[in-house]
Amino acid sequence: MYLEIGLILFGGALFLLVLFCIPILLKLWRAASDVTVTLQALNERLPVILKNMEDISANINQSTTAINTQVQKYADTAQRFQLVANEVAMTVERISPLALQSSLFRRITALIPVVKGVKAFLKVLSDKETI
C-alpha cells in the first residue's frame, strides 16, 4: 500500500515536472528557429561582407603604399637639401677668412662709421637741433 502511494506521488511529481518543462521547451524551440533564421541571413550576407572587407583592405594597402612613397620622396628631398646646406656652409667657411682679409672688406668696415657720422650730421642739420 505504501509502495502504491509512493509510486502515485512519484508519477504526479513527474507529471508536474513534464508539465512545467513544456513552456521552457517551446521557448527553446522558438529560439532555435530564430537562430536558424539569423544564421541563414548571415550566410546570405557573408560573401558581400567579406568582399567589402577585401576592398577595404586593398584600399588601405594602396593608401599605405602611396604614403610610404611620398614619405620616401620627402626624406630624399630633405637629404638632398641637407647636403646642399652642408656644401654652402663649407663654402662660406672657406671663403669667409679670405673675405675678411681682403682690402675691400677693410674699406667697407672703415666706411661704416663715416656713413653713420654723416647720417647723424644730416639728421641734426635737418632737425635744427643743438647738441
N, CA, C and O atoms as a MOPAC input file, in Angstrom:
PM7 MOZYME 1SCF
protein

 N      0.80900 1    -1.18100 1     0.00000 1
 C      0.00000 1     0.00000 1     0.00000 1
 C      0.86900 1     1.26900 1     0.00000 1
 O      0.60400 1     2.22400 1    -0.73000 1
 N      1.91100 1     1.24600 1     0.84000 1
 C      2.79900 1     2.40500 1     0.85000 1
 C      3.54900 1     2.54200 1    -0.47600 1
 O      3.82900 1     3.64800 1    -0.93900 1
 N      3.85500 1     1.42900 1    -1.05500 1
 C      4.53700 1     1.44600 1    -2.34400 1
 C      3.64200 1     2.04100 1    -3.41600 1
 O      4.12100 1     2.80600 1    -4.25300 1
 N      2.39300 1     1.72100 1    -3.41500 1
 C      1.45900 1     2.26300 1    -4.40300 1
 C      1.29600 1     3.76500 1    -4.22100 1
 O      1.27500 1     4.50900 1    -5.20200 1
 N      1.18000 1     4.21700 1    -2.97600 1
 C      1.04400 1     5.65800 1    -2.70600 1
 C      2.31700 1     6.38000 1    -3.13000 1
 O      2.26100 1     7.46700 1    -3.70600 1
 N      3.46000 1     5.77200 1    -2.84400 1
 C      4.73800 1     6.37300 1    -3.24400 1
 C      4.86500 1     6.47400 1    -4.74900 1
 O      5.33700 1     7.48300 1    -5.27200 1
 N      4.43900 1     5.41800 1    -5.45600 1
 C      4.50400 1     5.44700 1    -6.91800 1
 C      3.53500 1     6.47300 1    -7.49800 1
 O      3.85500 1     7.13200 1    -8.48700 1
 N      2.36500 1     6.61400 1    -6.89900 1
 C      1.39500 1     7.61300 1    -7.36800 1
 C      1.95600 1     9.01600 1    -7.15100 1
 O      1.86000 1     9.86800 1    -8.03500 1
 N      2.54400 1     9.25800 1    -5.97300 1
 C      3.15300 1    10.57700 1    -5.71400 1
 C      4.32000 1    10.83500 1    -6.67700 1
 O      4.47900 1    11.93800 1    -7.19900 1
 N      5.12800 1     9.79500 1    -6.90000 1
 C      6.24800 1     9.93900 1    -7.83300 1
 C      5.74900 1    10.22100 1    -9.24900 1
 O      6.32500 1    11.05400 1    -9.94800 1
 N      4.70900 1     9.55300 1    -9.67200 1
 C      4.12100 1     9.77500 1   -11.00100 1
 C      3.53500 1    11.17200 1   -11.11100 1
 O      3.68100 1    11.82600 1   -12.14400 1
 N      2.86100 1    11.64600 1   -10.03700 1
 C      2.29900 1    13.00300 1   -10.04300 1
 C      3.39700 1    14.05700 1   -10.11900 1
 O      3.26200 1    15.04600 1   -10.84000 1
 N      4.49000 1    13.85000 1    -9.37300 1
 C      5.61200 1    14.79000 1    -9.41400 1
 C      6.24000 1    14.80300 1   -10.80200 1
 O      6.58800 1    15.86100 1   -11.32700 1
 N      6.38100 1    13.62700 1   -11.38600 1
 C      6.94100 1    13.54200 1   -12.73400 1
 C      6.02900 1    14.22300 1   -13.74500 1
 O      6.50900 1    14.90000 1   -14.65500 1
 N      4.72900 1    14.05100 1   -13.59500 1
 C      3.76500 1    14.70700 1   -14.48200 1
 C      3.85000 1    16.23200 1   -14.35100 1
 O      3.84000 1    16.94200 1   -15.35600 1
 N      3.93500 1    16.73900 1   -13.10100 1
 C      4.07200 1    18.18900 1   -12.88900 1
 C      5.38600 1    18.71100 1   -13.47500 1
 O      5.42500 1    19.80000 1   -14.04800 1
 N      6.44800 1    17.93900 1   -13.32900 1
 C      7.74200 1    18.34500 1   -13.89200 1
 C      7.66200 1    18.44500 1   -15.41100 1
 O      8.14900 1    19.41500 1   -15.99000 1
 N      7.06800 1    17.47800 1   -16.04800 1
 C      6.90400 1    17.49900 1   -17.50500 1
 C      6.00400 1    18.65800 1   -17.89900 1
 O      6.26300 1    19.33200 1   -18.89500 1
 N      4.95700 1    18.89400 1   -17.13500 1
 C      4.02300 1    19.98100 1   -17.42500 1
 C      4.71800 1    21.34300 1   -17.36000 1
 O      4.46500 1    22.20700 1   -18.20000 1
 N      5.59400 1    21.53900 1   -16.36700 1
 C      6.31900 1    22.81400 1   -16.24600 1
 C      7.44300 1    22.93800 1   -17.27700 1
 O      7.83900 1    24.05200 1   -17.62100 1
 N      7.94800 1    21.84100 1   -17.76200 1
 C      9.03300 1    21.88300 1   -18.75600 1
 C      8.52400 1    22.17100 1   -20.16000 1
 O      9.30500 1    22.60200 1   -21.00900 1
 N      7.24800 1    21.94800 1   -20.43300 1
 C      6.70900 1    22.16200 1   -21.78200 1
 C      6.88500 1    23.61000 1   -22.23800 1
 O      7.34700 1    23.80200 1   -23.36200 1
 N      6.54900 1    24.66300 1   -21.44500 1
 C      6.76400 1    26.04100 1   -21.92700 1
 C      8.24200 1    26.36200 1   -22.16900 1
 O      8.59100 1    27.08200 1   -23.10400 1
 N      9.08800 1    25.81700 1   -21.31600 1
 C     10.52400 1    26.06200 1   -21.49700 1
 C     11.00700 1    25.41700 1   -22.78800 1
 O     11.78300 1    26.01800 1   -23.53100 1
 N     10.55800 1    24.21500 1   -23.05400 1
 C     10.95100 1    23.53800 1   -24.29200 1
 C     10.40600 1    24.25800 1   -25.51900 1
 O     11.07300 1    24.31000 1   -26.55200 1
 N      9.18600 1    24.82100 1   -25.41500 1
 C      8.63200 1    25.59300 1   -26.53700 1
 C      9.45900 1    26.85500 1   -26.80000 1
 O      9.72600 1    27.20000 1   -27.95100 1
 N      9.85900 1    27.53400 1   -25.73100 1
 C     10.69600 1    28.73600 1   -25.90400 1
 C     12.05000 1    28.36800 1   -26.50100 1
 O     12.58000 1    29.09100 1   -27.34500 1
 N     12.60200 1    27.25300 1   -26.06300 1
 C     13.86300 1    26.79700 1   -26.64100 1
 C     13.70100 1    26.48200 1   -28.12700 1
 O     14.58900 1    26.79100 1   -28.92200 1
 N     12.59400 1    25.87900 1   -28.50400 1
 C     12.32400 1    25.56500 1   -29.90800 1
 C     12.22700 1    26.84600 1   -30.73400 1
 O     12.78400 1    26.92300 1   -31.82900 1
 N     11.52100 1    27.85100 1   -30.21400 1
 C     11.40600 1    29.13900 1   -30.92600 1
 C     12.76600 1    29.82400 1   -31.04100 1
 O     13.10600 1    30.36500 1   -32.09400 1
 N     13.53800 1    29.80100 1   -29.96500 1
 C     14.86800 1    30.41500 1   -30.00500 1
 C     15.74900 1    29.72100 1   -31.03300 1
 O     16.50200 1    30.38000 1   -31.75000 1
 N     15.66100 1    28.41400 1   -31.11000 1
 C     16.45600 1    27.67200 1   -32.09500 1
 C     16.02800 1    28.02900 1   -33.50800 1
 O     16.87400 1    28.14800 1   -34.39400 1
 N     14.73200 1    28.20100 1   -33.73300 1
 C     14.28200 1    28.58200 1   -35.07900 1
 C     14.72000 1    30.01300 1   -35.40500 1
 O     15.07700 1    30.30100 1   -36.54700 1
 N     14.69700 1    30.91400 1   -34.41000 1
 C     15.18600 1    32.27800 1   -34.64500 1
 C     16.67700 1    32.27900 1   -34.96600 1
 O     17.12600 1    33.01500 1   -35.84400 1
 N     17.43000 1    31.46900 1   -34.26700 1
 C     18.86400 1    31.36700 1   -34.54300 1
 C     19.09100 1    30.82100 1   -35.94300 1
 O     20.02100 1    31.24800 1   -36.62700 1
 N     18.26300 1    29.89300 1   -36.37500 1
 C     18.38200 1    29.33800 1   -37.72600 1
 C     18.13100 1    30.41700 1   -38.77400 1
 O     18.85200 1    30.50400 1   -39.76800 1
 N     17.10400 1    31.24200 1   -38.54800 1
 C     16.81000 1    32.32900 1   -39.49100 1
 C     17.96900 1    33.32500 1   -39.52200 1
 O     18.39100 1    33.76500 1   -40.59200 1
 N     18.47500 1    33.67200 1   -38.35200 1
 C     19.60400 1    34.60700 1   -38.27900 1
 C     20.82800 1    34.03200 1   -38.97100 1
 O     21.53200 1    34.74600 1   -39.68400 1
 N     21.08200 1    32.76800 1   -38.77000 1
 C     22.22500 1    32.11700 1   -39.40200 1
 C     22.08300 1    32.09100 1   -40.91900 1
 O     23.06700 1    32.28500 1   -41.63300 1
 N     20.88100 1    31.85700 1   -41.41700 1
 C     20.65500 1    31.88500 1   -42.86400 1
 C     20.90500 1    33.28500 1   -43.41900 1
 O     21.55100 1    33.44100 1   -44.45500 1
 N     20.38800 1    34.30800 1   -42.72400 1
 C     20.60200 1    35.68600 1   -43.19100 1
 C     22.08200 1    36.02900 1   -43.19200 1
 O     22.57800 1    36.66400 1   -44.12200 1
 N     22.77900 1    35.61300 1   -42.15900 1
 C     24.21400 1    35.87500 1   -42.08300 1
 C     24.96200 1    35.14800 1   -43.19100 1
 O     25.88000 1    35.70900 1   -43.78900 1
 N     24.58500 1    33.91300 1   -43.46900 1
 C     25.23000 1    33.15900 1   -44.54600 1
 C     24.96400 1    33.79000 1   -45.90800 1
 O     25.82000 1    33.73500 1   -46.79100 1
 N     23.79300 1    34.38600 1   -46.09100 1
 C     23.49800 1    35.05500 1   -47.35800 1
 C     24.30900 1    36.33800 1   -47.50300 1
 O     24.76300 1    36.66400 1   -48.60000 1
 N     24.49300 1    37.06300 1   -46.40900 1
 C     25.18200 1    38.35700 1   -46.47300 1
 C     26.68900 1    38.24600 1   -46.29400 1
 O     27.41600 1    39.19400 1   -46.59100 1
 N     27.15900 1    37.13100 1   -45.82500 1
 C     28.57700 1    36.97300 1   -45.53400 1
 C     29.47700 1    37.18200 1   -46.75300 1
 O     30.50400 1    37.84600 1   -46.61100 1
 N     29.16100 1    36.66300 1   -47.93700 1
 C     30.04300 1    36.92600 1   -49.08600 1
 C     30.16100 1    38.41600 1   -49.41200 1
 O     31.24200 1    38.89000 1   -49.76100 1
 N     29.06400 1    39.14800 1   -49.30100 1
 C     29.11000 1    40.58900 1   -49.57200 1
 C     29.97200 1    41.29100 1   -48.52300 1
 O     30.76800 1    42.17200 1   -48.84900 1
 N     29.80500 1    40.89500 1   -47.27200 1
 C     30.59500 1    41.49200 1   -46.19200 1
 C     32.07800 1    41.20300 1   -46.40000 1
 O     32.91400 1    42.09300 1   -46.24400 1
 N     32.40400 1    39.96800 1   -46.74900 1
 C     33.80600 1    39.61700 1   -46.98700 1
 C     34.37600 1    40.37000 1   -48.18400 1
 O     35.53500 1    40.78500 1   -48.15800 1
 N     33.56900 1    40.55200 1   -49.23800 1
 C     34.02400 1    41.31200 1   -50.41100 1
 C     34.31600 1    42.75700 1   -50.01800 1
 O     35.32700 1    43.32700 1   -50.43000 1
 N     33.41700 1    43.35400 1   -49.21100 1
 C     33.65100 1    44.72000 1   -48.74400 1
 C     34.92100 1    44.80800 1   -47.90700 1
 O     35.68100 1    45.77000 1   -48.02100 1
 N     35.14500 1    43.81200 1   -47.07300 1
 C     36.35900 1    43.81400 1   -46.25600 1
 C     37.60700 1    43.67700 1   -47.12400 1
 O     38.63100 1    44.29700 1   -46.83700 1
 N     37.53000 1    42.87100 1   -48.18200 1
 C     38.66100 1    42.75200 1   -49.10400 1
 C     38.92500 1    44.07400 1   -49.80900 1
 O     40.07900 1    44.47200 1   -49.97200 1
 N     37.85600 1    44.76400 1   -50.23000 1
 C     38.01900 1    46.06700 1   -50.87900 1
 C     38.63800 1    47.07700 1   -49.92100 1
 O     39.53500 1    47.83400 1   -50.29300 1
 N     38.15100 1    47.07700 1   -48.69100 1
 C     38.70000 1    47.99600 1   -47.68900 1
 C     40.17000 1    47.69600 1   -47.44900 1
 O     40.98900 1    48.61100 1   -47.36700 1
 N     40.50200 1    46.43400 1   -47.33900 1
 C     41.89600 1    46.04000 1   -47.13100 1
 C     42.76900 1    46.45800 1   -48.31300 1
 O     43.88700 1    46.93700 1   -48.12200 1
 N     42.26500 1    46.28000 1   -49.52400 1
 C     43.02600 1    46.69000 1   -50.71600 1
 C     43.22400 1    48.20200 1   -50.73100 1
 O     44.31300 1    48.67900 1   -51.05300 1
 N     42.18100 1    48.96400 1   -50.38500 1
 C     42.30700 1    50.42300 1   -50.34500 1
 C     43.30800 1    50.86600 1   -49.28700 1
 O     44.09100 1    51.78800 1   -49.51600 1
 N     43.28600 1    50.21700 1   -48.13900 1
 C     44.24500 1    50.56000 1   -47.08500 1
 C     45.66100 1    50.23900 1   -47.54100 1
 O     46.58600 1    51.00800 1   -47.27700 1
 N     45.83900 1    49.11800 1   -48.21800 1
 C     47.17000 1    48.76900 1   -48.72500 1
 C     47.65100 1    49.78300 1   -49.75600 1
 O     48.81700 1    50.17700 1   -49.73700 1
 N     46.76600 1    50.20900 1   -50.65700 1
 C     47.14300 1    51.21400 1   -51.65400 1
 C     47.49800 1    52.53200 1   -50.98400 1
 O     48.48100 1    53.17500 1   -51.35100 1
 N     46.69700 1    52.93400 1   -50.00000 1
 C     46.96900 1    54.18400 1   -49.29100 1
 C     48.30000 1    54.11300 1   -48.55700 1
 O     49.08000 1    55.06500 1   -48.57300 1
 N     48.55000 1    52.99200 1   -47.92100 1
 C     49.80900 1    52.83000 1   -47.19600 1
 C     50.99500 1    52.87900 1   -48.15200 1
 O     52.01900 1    53.48800 1   -47.84500 1
 N     50.85900 1    52.24700 1   -49.29300 1
 C     51.93500 1    52.27600 1   -50.28400 1
 C     52.17000 1    53.69500 1   -50.79100 1
 O     53.31500 1    54.12800 1   -50.92000 1
 N     51.09100 1    54.41700 1   -51.07800 1
 C     51.22600 1    55.79600 1   -51.55400 1
 C     51.86400 1    56.68000 1   -50.49400 1
 O     52.72100 1    57.50800 1   -50.80300 1
 N     51.44900 1    56.50700 1   -49.25000 1
 C     52.02500 1    57.31000 1   -48.16700 1
 C     53.50400 1    56.98100 1   -47.99300 1
 O     54.32300 1    57.88400 1   -47.82200 1
 N     53.84900 1    55.70500 1   -48.03600 1
 C     55.26100 1    55.32400 1   -47.91700 1
 C     56.09000 1    55.92200 1   -49.04400 1
 O     57.21300 1    56.37000 1   -48.81500 1
 N     55.54900 1    55.93200 1   -50.26000 1
 C     56.26000 1    56.51900 1   -51.39500 1
 C     56.48900 1    58.00700 1   -51.18200 1
 O     57.59200 1    58.50900 1   -51.40200 1
 N     55.44300 1    58.71500 1   -50.75200 1
 C     55.57700 1    60.15600 1   -50.52400 1
 C     56.55800 1    60.45000 1   -49.39300 1
 O     57.36000 1    61.37800 1   -49.49300 1
 N     56.49900 1    59.67300 1   -48.33000 1
 C     57.42900 1    59.88200 1   -47.21200 1
 C     58.85900 1    59.64600 1   -47.67800 1
 O     59.77000 1    60.37600 1   -47.28700 1
 N     59.05800 1    58.63800 1   -48.50400 1
 C     60.39800 1    58.37700 1   -49.02200 1
 C     60.87700 1    59.53300 1   -49.90000 1
 O     62.04300 1    59.92000 1   -49.83800 1
 N     59.97300 1    60.08300 1   -50.71700 1
 C     60.34300 1    61.22900 1   -51.55400 1
 C     60.72300 1    62.42200 1   -50.68800 1
 O     61.71200 1    63.10300 1   -50.96200 1
 N     59.93000 1    62.67800 1   -49.63200 1
 C     60.25200 1    63.79700 1   -48.73900 1
 C     61.57700 1    63.56000 1   -48.01800 1
 O     62.34800 1    64.49600 1   -47.80900 1
 N     61.83900 1    62.32000 1   -47.64000 1
 C     63.10400 1    62.00900 1   -46.97400 1
 C     64.27400 1    62.23100 1   -47.93200 1
 O     65.30500 1    62.77600 1   -47.53800 1
 N     64.11700 1    61.81100 1   -49.18700 1
 C     65.17600 1    62.03400 1   -50.17600 1
 C     65.39900 1    63.52100 1   -50.41200 1
 O     66.54000 1    63.97500 1   -50.50600 1
 N     64.30600 1    64.28200 1   -50.50900 1
 C     64.42500 1    65.73100 1   -50.70300 1
 C     65.11600 1    66.37800 1   -49.51500 1
 O     65.98100 1    67.23500 1   -49.69200 1
 N     64.74600 1    65.97900 1   -48.31100 1
 C     65.37600 1    66.53700 1   -47.11200 1
 C     66.86000 1    66.18600 1   -47.07100 1
 O     67.68200 1    67.00500 1   -46.66100 1
 N     67.20000 1    64.98500 1   -47.48800 1
 C     68.60400 1    64.58400 1   -47.50200 1
 C     69.38400 1    65.41800 1   -48.52600 1
 O     70.49800 1    65.86300 1   -48.24600 1
 N     68.79900 1    65.62900 1   -49.71000 1
 C     69.47200 1    66.46300 1   -50.71300 1
 C     69.63000 1    67.89400 1   -50.21700 1
 O     70.67300 1    68.51600 1   -50.42000 1
 N     68.58200 1    68.42200 1   -49.55900 1
 C     68.65300 1    69.77800 1   -49.02200 1
 C     69.74700 1    69.87600 1   -47.95900 1
 O     70.47000 1    70.87000 1   -47.90300 1
 N     69.86700 1    68.86100 1   -47.13000 1
 C     70.90200 1    68.86200 1   -46.10600 1
 C     72.29000 1    68.84000 1   -46.74500 1
 O     73.19600 1    69.53300 1   -46.28300 1
 N     72.45900 1    68.04800 1   -47.80300 1
 C     73.75100 1    68.01700 1   -48.49500 1
 C     74.09100 1    69.38000 1   -49.09200 1
 O     75.22800 1    69.84100 1   -48.99700 1
 N     73.09000 1    70.02400 1   -49.71400 1
 C     73.32500 1    71.35200 1   -50.29800 1
 C     73.65400 1    72.35800 1   -49.20200 1
 O     74.57000 1    73.16600 1   -49.35500 1
 N     72.90800 1    72.31300 1   -48.09300 1
 C     73.16700 1    73.24600 1   -46.99200 1
 C     74.56300 1    73.02600 1   -46.41600 1
 O     75.25000 1    73.99000 1   -46.07900 1
 N     74.98600 1    71.78100 1   -46.30200 1
 C     76.34200 1    71.49800 1   -45.81400 1
 C     77.39400 1    72.03800 1   -46.77600 1
 O     78.40000 1    72.60200 1   -46.34500 1
 N     77.16500 1    71.86600 1   -48.07700 1
 C     78.10800 1    72.39200 1   -49.06800 1
 C     78.19200 1    73.91600 1   -48.99100 1
 O     79.28000 1    74.49000 1   -49.03900 1
 N     77.03900 1    74.55900 1   -48.87300 1
 C     77.02600 1    76.02700 1   -48.77400 1
 C     77.75700 1    76.46900 1   -47.51300 1
 O     78.54300 1    77.41500 1   -47.55700 1
 N     77.51100 1    75.80100 1   -46.39600 1
 C     78.17300 1    76.17100 1   -45.14500 1
 C     79.68000 1    75.96800 1   -45.24600 1
 O     80.45100 1    76.80200 1   -44.77200 1
 N     80.10600 1    74.86600 1   -45.86100 1
 C     81.54400 1    74.63000 1   -46.00600 1
 C     82.17300 1    75.66300 1   -46.93800 1
 O     83.29800 1    76.10400 1   -46.70100 1
 N     81.46100 1    76.05000 1   -47.98900 1
 C     81.97900 1    77.06700 1   -48.90600 1
 C     82.10100 1    78.41200 1   -48.19800 1
 O     83.09600 1    79.11700 1   -48.36700 1
 N     81.10000 1    78.76400 1   -47.41300 1
 C     81.15900 1    80.02600 1   -46.66100 1
 C     82.30300 1    79.98300 1   -45.66300 1
 O     82.98800 1    80.98800 1   -45.47300 1
 N     82.52500 1    78.84500 1   -45.02300 1
 C     83.63900 1    78.71900 1   -44.08200 1
 C     84.98300 1    78.86900 1   -44.78800 1
 O     85.92900 1    79.40700 1   -44.21200 1
 N     85.07300 1    78.40300 1   -46.01800 1
 C     86.32700 1    78.54200 1   -46.76800 1
 C     86.53600 1    79.97200 1   -47.25200 1
 O     87.65600 1    80.48300 1   -47.23800 1
 N     85.44400 1    80.61900 1   -47.68200 1
 C     85.56200 1    81.94900 1   -48.28000 1
 C     85.64100 1    83.04500 1   -47.22300 1
 O     86.30800 1    84.05400 1   -47.45400 1
 N     84.99400 1    82.88900 1   -46.08500 1
 C     84.91300 1    83.97300 1   -45.10100 1
 C     86.27500 1    84.44600 1   -44.59300 1
 O     86.44300 1    85.65800 1   -44.45500 1
 N     87.24900 1    83.60200 1   -44.30600 1
 C     88.55200 1    84.15300 1   -43.89100 1
 C     89.20900 1    84.97600 1   -44.99600 1
 O     89.85500 1    85.98800 1   -44.72200 1
 N     89.04500 1    84.54500 1   -46.23300 1
 C     89.61800 1    85.30500 1   -47.34700 1
 C     88.92200 1    86.65200 1   -47.50500 1
 O     89.56700 1    87.66000 1   -47.78900 1
 N     87.59600 1    86.66600 1   -47.32000 1
 C     86.85100 1    87.91600 1   -47.45600 1
 C     87.20600 1    88.88600 1   -46.33900 1
 O     87.27500 1    90.09300 1   -46.56800 1
 N     87.43400 1    88.37300 1   -45.12900 1
 C     87.78800 1    89.25000 1   -44.01000 1
 C     89.17400 1    89.85800 1   -44.19400 1
 O     89.43900 1    90.94600 1   -43.68200 1
 N     90.04600 1    89.19000 1   -44.90000 1
 C     91.39800 1    89.69900 1   -45.11100 1
 C     91.50300 1    90.59900 1   -46.34000 1
 O     92.54400 1    91.22500 1   -46.54200 1
 N     90.48500 1    90.68100 1   -47.14600 1
 C     90.58300 1    91.47600 1   -48.37400 1
 C     90.52900 1    92.96600 1   -48.05200 1
 O     89.97700 1    93.38000 1   -47.03200 1
 N     91.11600 1    93.76200 1   -48.94600 1
 C     91.15800 1    95.21300 1   -48.74200 1
 C     89.76800 1    95.82400 1   -48.89800 1
 O     89.48100 1    96.85000 1   -48.28000 1
 N     88.90700 1    95.22600 1   -49.70200 1
 C     87.54700 1    95.72700 1   -49.86700 1
 C     86.78800 1    95.64900 1   -48.54800 1
 O     86.07700 1    96.58700 1   -48.18600 1
 N     86.93000 1    94.54500 1   -47.82900 1
 C     86.25100 1    94.40000 1   -46.54000 1
 C     86.77600 1    95.43200 1   -45.54100 1
 O     86.00000 1    95.99900 1   -44.77100 1
 N     88.07400 1    95.67600 1   -45.54900 1
 C     88.65300 1    96.68200 1   -44.64300 1
 C     88.11800 1    98.06600 1   -44.97200 1
 O     87.82000 1    98.84500 1   -44.06600 1
 N     87.99300 1    98.38100 1   -46.24600 1
 C     87.46800 1    99.69600 1   -46.63700 1
 C     86.00300 1    99.83700 1   -46.22500 1
 O     85.57800 1   100.89000 1   -45.75000 1
 N     85.23400 1    98.75300 1   -46.41600 1
 C     83.81400 1    98.80700 1   -46.03300 1
 C     83.68700 1    98.99100 1   -44.52900 1
 O     82.86200 1    99.78700 1   -44.08000 1
 N     84.48600 1    98.27100 1   -43.73400 1
 C     84.40600 1    98.41900 1   -42.27700 1
 C     84.87000 1    99.80000 1   -41.84000 1
 O     84.38500 1   100.31300 1   -40.83200 1
 N     85.79200 1   100.41600 1   -42.56900 1
 C     86.21900 1   101.77500 1   -42.23300 1
 C     85.17700 1   102.78800 1   -42.68400 1
 O     85.05900 1   103.85700 1   -42.08500 1
 N     84.43500 1   102.47800 1   -43.70900 1
 C     83.44700 1   103.40500 1   -44.25200 1
 C     82.16400 1   103.43700 1   -43.42300 1
 O     81.45900 1   104.44600 1   -43.43300 1
 N     81.84800 1   102.37600 1   -42.71900 1
 C     80.60300 1   102.30700 1   -41.93900 1
 C     80.53900 1   103.40700 1   -40.88400 1
 O     79.50200 1   104.06500 1   -40.79800 1
 N     81.57100 1   103.65700 1   -40.07400 1
 C     81.47500 1   104.75600 1   -39.10200 1
 C     81.33600 1   106.12100 1   -39.77300 1
 O     80.66800 1   107.01400 1   -39.25200 1
 N     81.97200 1   106.27300 1   -40.93200 1
 C     81.85500 1   107.54600 1   -41.65000 1
 C     80.41100 1   107.76200 1   -42.09100 1
 O     79.87900 1   108.86400 1   -41.95900 1
 N     79.78300 1   106.73000 1   -42.60500 1
 C     78.38800 1   106.82500 1   -43.04300 1
 C     77.48800 1   107.13200 1   -41.85100 1
 O     76.57100 1   107.94500 1   -41.96500 1
 N     77.73500 1   106.49900 1   -40.71800 1
 C     76.93500 1   106.78100 1   -39.52400 1
 C     77.11400 1   108.22600 1   -39.07200 1
 O     76.15200 1   108.87400 1   -38.65800 1
 N     78.32300 1   108.72300 1   -39.15000 1
 C     78.57600 1   110.11600 1   -38.76200 1
 C     77.87000 1   111.08700 1   -39.69300 1
 O     77.26700 1   112.05600 1   -39.23200 1
 N     77.93600 1   110.84200 1   -40.99900 1
 C     77.25400 1   111.70600 1   -41.96900 1
 C     75.74800 1   111.65100 1   -41.74100 1
 O     75.06900 1   112.67400 1   -41.83100 1
 N     75.23300 1   110.48500 1   -41.45200 1
 C     73.79900 1   110.32900 1   -41.20100 1
 C     73.38300 1   111.13700 1   -39.97200 1
 O     72.36100 1   111.82300 1   -39.99700 1
 N     74.16500 1   111.05900 1   -38.90500 1
 C     73.85200 1   111.83300 1   -37.69800 1
 C     73.95000 1   113.32800 1   -37.98200 1
 O     73.12200 1   114.10500 1   -37.50800 1
 N     74.96000 1   113.73400 1   -38.75700 1
 C     75.12200 1   115.15100 1   -39.09300 1
 C     73.91600 1   115.66400 1   -39.87200 1
 O     73.39100 1   116.73800 1   -39.57900 1
 N     73.48100 1   114.89200 1   -40.86700 1
 C     72.33600 1   115.31800 1   -41.67100 1
 C     71.05500 1   115.35200 1   -40.84300 1
 O     70.19900 1   116.21100 1   -41.05600 1
 N     70.92500 1   114.44200 1   -39.92100 1
 C     69.73900 1   114.44200 1   -39.06200 1
 C     69.71900 1   115.69200 1   -38.19400 1
 O     68.69100 1   116.35800 1   -38.07000 1
 N     70.84300 1   115.99900 1   -37.60600 1
 C     70.91400 1   117.20400 1   -36.75900 1
 C     70.71200 1   118.44600 1   -37.61200 1
 O     70.04200 1   119.38600 1   -37.18600 1
 N     71.27300 1   118.46300 1   -38.79000 1
 C     71.14900 1   119.62600 1   -39.67100 1
 C     69.71100 1   119.82100 1   -40.12000 1
 O     69.22900 1   120.95200 1   -40.18100 1
 N     69.02700 1   118.74200 1   -40.43300 1
 C     67.65500 1   118.87100 1   -40.91600 1
 C     66.67800 1   119.15700 1   -39.78100 1
 O     65.65600 1   119.80600 1   -40.00600 1
 N     66.96500 1   118.69400 1   -38.57700 1
 C     66.07200 1   118.94100 1   -37.44600 1
 C     66.38900 1   120.24600 1   -36.74400 1
 O     65.59900 1   120.71300 1   -35.92300 1
 N     67.49600 1   120.82600 1   -37.04200 1
 C     67.95500 1   122.08100 1   -36.44000 1
 C     68.01700 1   121.95500 1   -34.92000 1
 O     67.56600 1   122.83600 1   -34.18900 1
 N     68.57000 1   120.87000 1   -34.47500 1
 C     68.72700 1   120.65100 1   -33.04300 1
 C     70.11300 1   121.08500 1   -32.62000 1
 O     71.05900 1   121.05600 1   -33.40800 1
 N     70.22100 1   121.48600 1   -31.37100 1
 C     71.53600 1   121.84000 1   -30.83100 1
 C     72.02800 1   120.68100 1   -29.98000 1
 O     71.26600 1   119.99800 1   -29.29500 1
 N     73.30200 1   120.49900 1   -30.05600 1
 C     73.87400 1   119.38300 1   -29.30400 1
 C     74.51900 1   119.89600 1   -28.04500 1
 O     75.06300 1   119.11300 1   -27.26700 1

